[in-house]
Amino acid sequence: MILTSGLQKVFCAGLDITEFYNPNPDRLSKFWTTLQDTWLSLYTTSFPTVSVINGHSPAGGCLFAMSCDYRVMVGPNYTIGLNETKLGIVAPKWFQDTMVAVIGQRKAEVSLTTGKMYTTDEALQIGLIDESLPDANSALKKGTQFLNNFQKISPWAYKMTKDISRQPTVQWLIDNKQKDLDFVIKYMQSPTVQKNLELYLQSLKK
Ligand SMILES: CC/C=C\C/C=C\C/C=C\CC/C=C/CC(=O)SCCNC(=O)CCNC(=O)[C@H](O)C(C)(C)COP(=O)(O)OP(=O)(O)OC[C@H]1O[C@@H](n2cnc3c(N)ncnc32)[C@H](O)[C@@H]1OP(=O)(O)O
């Protein structure tokens, strides 16, 4: 399965920030539960997955890219990263753990606390992506080549290996879905977080 975008320069702009701004708790609760379930499905799917990152990929976009088995990104002009601290919010534990699984504890901590958005070259250097390609067609071709490896791998062996590797993060979320949701609902209603989101949304307007 390949995750890519039909847009010209955005792979995924992350979660819709307007869902967090002046939120209705019931709506936010459904929104967040859907995100949790979607992520669990993607991260544990029995299909081999590749993200062909053909545009910018902040926050939730980076999470979805990191949740695939392999990342091919079009360079050099796009950026990727978990930039939540730049919005004055916090990447939840399972976002953070997904990043740790990809780039390791130290690089993830620096990346998360600074909210850094990496260029394609920087992302390749820290291992956030696996390959950089100059255009979308060659990136798609590379992604397809990666998937072809699995024609020779037992689906059972593939899935079991992935489950063992991803189990701690997956199990944490399954065991703590309500706690995670309560955290989001509580902090998203804080006046400080709301002010930060307001300023960030304003900064995006042209
Ligand atoms: C103490 C504890 C504190 C807090 C804890 C609380 C909670 C923790 C729990 C939850 C954390 C929540 C996690 C969220 C993860 C996320 O994904 S947040 C989203 C982060 N996304 C971004 O920062 C992306 C912002 N967008 C951009 O940088 C650019 O738009 C982008 C580079 C993607 C594309 O650039 P460009 O093509 O030039 O597009 P425009 O800038 O023209 O954008 C078009 C319009 O879209 C609006 N917009 C863009 N991105 C978003 C978005 N993610 N959500 C909502 N709206 C967005 C932008 O304002 C433009 O609007 P306009 O057309 O002008 O009205």
Ligand as a Chemical Component Dictionary entry (heavy atoms), coordinates in Angstrom:
data_LIG
# 
_chem_comp.id                   LIG 
_chem_comp.type                 NON-POLYMER 
_chem_comp.pdbx_formal_charge   0 
_chem_comp.three_letter_code    LIG 
# 
loop_
_chem_comp_atom.comp_id 
_chem_comp_atom.atom_id 
_chem_comp_atom.alt_atom_id 
_chem_comp_atom.type_symbol 
_chem_comp_atom.charge 
_chem_comp_atom.model_Cartn_x 
_chem_comp_atom.model_Cartn_y 
_chem_comp_atom.model_Cartn_z 
_chem_comp_atom.pdbx_ordinal 
LIG C1  C1  C 0 0.522  21.644 28.324 1  
LIG C2  C2  C 0 -0.072 20.778 27.266 2  
LIG C3  C3  C 0 -0.352 21.521 26.051 3  
LIG C4  C4  C 0 -1.033 21.040 25.043 4  
LIG C5  C5  C 0 -1.485 19.688 24.984 5  
LIG C6  C6  C 0 -2.678 19.589 24.206 6  
LIG C7  C7  C 0 -2.923 18.673 23.425 7  
LIG C8  C8  C 0 -1.988 17.654 22.960 8  
LIG C9  C9  C 0 -2.739 16.760 22.193 9  
LIG C10 C10 C 0 -2.869 16.821 20.883 10 
LIG C11 C11 C 0 -1.873 17.357 19.961 11 
LIG C12 C12 C 0 -2.534 17.614 18.681 12 
LIG C13 C13 C 0 -1.654 17.226 17.583 13 
LIG C14 C14 C 0 -1.745 17.817 16.413 14 
LIG C15 C15 C 0 -0.917 17.406 15.305 15 
LIG C16 C16 C 0 -1.109 18.236 14.076 16 
LIG O1  O1  O 0 -1.110 17.694 13.016 17 
LIG S1  S1  S 0 -1.291 19.905 14.250 18 
LIG C17 C17 C 0 -1.201 20.519 12.601 19 
LIG C18 C18 C 0 0.176  20.996 12.285 20 
LIG N1  N1  N 0 0.195  21.476 10.922 21 
LIG C19 C19 C 0 0.881  22.518 10.553 22 
LIG O2  O2  O 0 1.547  23.168 11.348 23 
LIG C20 C20 C 0 0.795  22.875 9.101  24 
LIG C21 C21 C 0 0.520  24.314 8.902  25 
LIG N2  N2  N 0 0.465  24.597 7.483  26 
LIG C22 C22 C 0 1.552  24.930 6.782  27 
LIG O3  O3  O 0 2.657  24.988 7.279  28 
LIG C23 C23 C 0 1.338  25.226 5.323  29 
LIG O4  O4  O 0 -0.032 25.417 5.099  30 
LIG C24 C24 C 0 1.852  24.108 4.396  31 
LIG C25 C25 C 0 3.389  24.111 4.399  32 
LIG C26 C26 C 0 1.336  22.733 4.792  33 
LIG C27 C27 C 0 1.367  24.352 2.958  34 
LIG O5  O5  O 0 1.703  25.636 2.568  35 
LIG P1  P1  P 0 0.823  26.364 1.448  36 
LIG O6  O6  O 0 0.598  25.533 0.260  37 
LIG O7  O7  O 0 1.454  27.664 1.234  38 
LIG O8  O8  O 0 -0.620 26.393 2.065  39 
LIG P2  P2  P 0 -1.294 27.595 2.769  40 
LIG O9  O9  O 0 -0.373 28.081 3.811  41 
LIG O10 O10 O 0 -1.752 28.511 1.687  42 
LIG O11 O11 O 0 -2.537 26.996 3.508  43 
LIG C28 C28 C 0 -3.758 27.001 2.875  44 
LIG C29 C29 C 0 -4.836 27.261 3.893  45 
LIG O12 O12 O 0 -4.869 26.120 4.786  46 
LIG C30 C30 C 0 -4.730 26.575 6.125  47 
LIG N3  N3  N 0 -4.054 25.502 6.812  48 
LIG C31 C31 C 0 -2.873 24.968 6.478  49 
LIG N4  N4  N 0 -2.598 23.928 7.246  50 
LIG C32 C32 C 0 -3.647 23.792 8.114  51 
LIG C33 C33 C 0 -3.963 22.871 9.152  52 
LIG N5  N5  N 0 -3.144 21.877 9.475  53 
LIG N6  N6  N 0 -5.118 23.028 9.804  54 
LIG C34 C34 C 0 -5.962 24.032 9.494  55 
LIG N7  N7  N 0 -5.729 24.932 8.517  56 
LIG C35 C35 C 0 -4.584 24.797 7.837  57 
LIG C36 C36 C 0 -4.050 27.860 6.031  58 
LIG O13 O13 O 0 -4.379 28.629 7.148  59 
LIG C37 C37 C 0 -4.651 28.433 4.747  60 
LIG O14 O14 O 0 -5.931 28.946 5.056  61 
LIG P3  P3  P 0 -6.617 30.095 4.191  62 
LIG O15 O15 O 0 -6.882 29.515 2.854  63 
LIG O16 O16 O 0 -5.662 31.239 4.151  64 
LIG O17 O17 O 0 -7.894 30.411 4.932  65 
# 
loop_
_chem_comp_bond.comp_id 
_chem_comp_bond.atom_id_1 
_chem_comp_bond.atom_id_2 
_chem_comp_bond.value_order 
_chem_comp_bond.pdbx_ordinal 
LIG C1  C2  SING 1  
LIG C2  C3  SING 2  
LIG C3  C4  DOUB 3  
LIG C4  C5  SING 4  
LIG C5  C6  SING 5  
LIG C6  C7  DOUB 6  
LIG C7  C8  SING 7  
LIG C8  C9  SING 8  
LIG C9  C10 DOUB 9  
LIG C10 C11 SING 10 
LIG C11 C12 SING 11 
LIG C12 C13 SING 12 
LIG C13 C14 DOUB 13 
LIG C14 C15 SING 14 
LIG C15 C16 SING 15 
LIG C16 O1  DOUB 16 
LIG C16 S1  SING 17 
LIG S1  C17 SING 18 
LIG C17 C18 SING 19 
LIG C18 N1  SING 20 
LIG N1  C19 SING 21 
LIG C19 O2  DOUB 22 
LIG C19 C20 SING 23 
LIG C20 C21 SING 24 
LIG C21 N2  SING 25 
LIG N2  C22 SING 26 
LIG C22 O3  DOUB 27 
LIG C22 C23 SING 28 
LIG C23 O4  SING 29 
LIG C23 C24 SING 30 
LIG C24 C25 SING 31 
LIG C24 C26 SING 32 
LIG C24 C27 SING 33 
LIG C27 O5  SING 34 
LIG O5  P1  SING 35 
LIG P1  O6  DOUB 36 
LIG P1  O7  SING 37 
LIG P1  O8  SING 38 
LIG O8  P2  SING 39 
LIG P2  O9  DOUB 40 
LIG P2  O10 SING 41 
LIG P2  O11 SING 42 
LIG O11 C28 SING 43 
LIG C28 C29 SING 44 
LIG C29 O12 SING 45 
LIG C29 C37 SING 46 
LIG O12 C30 SING 47 
LIG C30 N3  SING 48 
LIG C30 C36 SING 49 
LIG N3  C31 SING 50 
LIG N3  C35 SING 51 
LIG C31 N4  DOUB 52 
LIG N4  C32 SING 53 
LIG C32 C33 SING 54 
LIG C32 C35 DOUB 55 
LIG C33 N5  SING 56 
LIG C33 N6  DOUB 57 
LIG N6  C34 SING 58 
LIG C34 N7  DOUB 59 
LIG N7  C35 SING 60 
LIG C36 O13 SING 61 
LIG C36 C37 SING 62 
LIG C37 O14 SING 63 
LIG O14 P3  SING 64 
LIG P3  O15 DOUB 65 
LIG P3  O16 SING 66 
LIG P3  O17 SING 67 
# 
